[in-house]
Amino acid sequence: QVQLVESGGGLVQAGGSLRLSCVASGIIFSPNTMGWYRQAPGKQRELVVTIARSGNTNYADSVKGRFTVSRDNAKNTVYLQMNSLKPEDTGVYYCNADVGPVNFWGQGTQVTVSS
């Protein structure tokens, strides 16, 4: 059974940093694409960043220059380093992974940025 488990969320002041991690378990091969999405209260879930197994990345414009994604294929883990956080970055952050033809989601981790 494939599971994605996120960790690292929390409460931080504006300008601060957080690092999120997501571990994919129950899989044999490293996911093709892994990524992070977020959902703010009352808003739709939106892309933050994706990273392919090759390392190619795709960032949302709103986080470019502040967030950095990385992955460890041997550990089936993806990380999100978030710097210079803003109140508008507040939301539930979800890990996502493509495992073969199937797409999986984590349960989400809350990130709250106070002004």
VMD Tcl script that draws the C-alpha trace (Angstrom):
set ca {
  {0.00 0.00 0.00}
  {1.48 3.31 -1.10}
  {1.58 6.04 1.53}
  {2.92 9.58 1.49}
  {3.68 11.03 4.89}
  {4.51 14.71 5.29}
  {6.24 16.36 8.21}
  {7.77 19.69 9.12}
  {4.84 22.07 9.13}
  {4.22 24.53 11.91}
  {3.81 28.15 12.94}
  {6.43 30.69 11.92}
  {6.69 34.46 11.77}
  {6.85 36.27 8.45}
  {10.37 36.18 7.08}
  {11.08 32.86 8.75}
  {11.82 29.44 7.32}
  {10.43 25.93 7.43}
  {11.47 22.67 5.85}
  {8.90 20.11 4.82}
  {9.62 16.46 4.15}
  {7.56 13.76 2.46}
  {8.40 10.08 2.47}
  {6.78 7.67 0.04}
  {6.49 4.12 1.33}
  {5.12 0.90 -0.10}
  {6.72 1.41 -3.52}
  {9.45 -0.43 -5.37}
  {10.55 2.22 -7.83}
  {11.14 5.89 -7.15}
  {8.15 8.01 -8.21}
  {8.34 9.66 -11.61}
  {7.30 13.08 -10.36}
  {6.94 14.29 -6.80}
  {5.71 17.64 -5.71}
  {4.04 19.96 -3.29}
  {0.66 21.62 -3.49}
  {-1.06 23.87 -1.00}
  {-4.55 24.89 -0.10}
  {-5.40 28.08 1.75}
  {-8.72 28.45 3.59}
  {-11.52 29.07 1.12}
  {-9.27 28.60 -1.89}
  {-8.56 25.82 -4.34}
  {-5.53 23.60 -4.05}
  {-2.66 25.03 -6.08}
  {0.70 23.90 -7.35}
  {3.75 24.94 -5.37}
  {6.45 22.94 -7.14}
  {7.08 19.62 -8.84}
  {10.34 17.76 -9.31}
  {10.94 14.93 -11.74}
  {13.11 11.93 -11.04}
  {15.69 13.59 -13.30}
  {15.71 16.66 -11.10}
  {13.80 18.95 -13.44}
  {11.63 21.35 -11.47}
  {8.57 23.49 -12.04}
  {7.88 26.26 -9.52}
  {4.85 28.44 -9.10}
  {5.76 32.07 -9.77}
  {4.70 33.05 -6.26}
  {7.43 30.95 -4.63}
  {10.31 31.31 -7.08}
  {13.45 32.51 -5.36}
  {12.10 31.69 -1.90}
  {11.32 27.96 -1.97}
  {13.66 25.16 -2.99}
  {12.61 21.60 -3.73}
  {14.91 18.59 -3.64}
  {14.52 14.85 -3.57}
  {16.43 11.78 -2.53}
  {15.47 9.01 -4.94}
  {17.15 6.34 -2.85}
  {14.92 7.28 0.09}
  {11.80 8.11 -1.96}
  {11.75 11.43 -0.16}
  {11.04 14.94 -1.34}
  {11.89 18.08 0.60}
  {10.69 21.65 0.44}
  {12.86 24.37 1.94}
  {10.75 27.46 2.43}
  {12.50 30.75 3.16}
  {11.28 34.33 3.46}
  {7.84 33.06 4.31}
  {4.88 35.38 3.90}
  {1.42 35.29 5.51}
  {-0.01 34.39 2.09}
  {2.01 31.16 2.20}
  {-0.31 29.93 4.95}
  {-2.20 26.77 4.14}
  {-2.17 23.00 4.19}
  {0.73 21.65 2.18}
  {0.19 18.34 0.42}
  {2.77 16.00 -0.98}
  {1.99 14.42 -4.34}
  {3.63 11.59 -6.26}
  {3.15 9.75 -9.53}
  {3.83 6.05 -9.04}
  {3.46 4.42 -12.41}
  {0.03 5.37 -13.75}
  {-1.37 6.22 -10.33}
  {-1.26 9.57 -8.54}
  {-1.08 9.68 -4.75}
  {-1.58 12.38 -2.12}
  {-0.37 12.75 1.43}
  {-2.61 13.79 4.28}
  {-1.20 17.31 4.40}
  {0.72 19.37 6.91}
  {-0.32 22.78 8.17}
  {1.91 25.80 7.58}
  {0.91 29.02 9.30}
  {2.83 32.26 8.78}
  {2.00 35.08 11.15}
  {2.47 38.71 10.24}
}
mol new
graphics top color blue
foreach p $ca { graphics top sphere $p radius 0.5 }
foreach p [lrange $ca 0 end-1] q [lrange $ca 1 end] { graphics top cylinder $p $q radius 0.2 }
display resetview
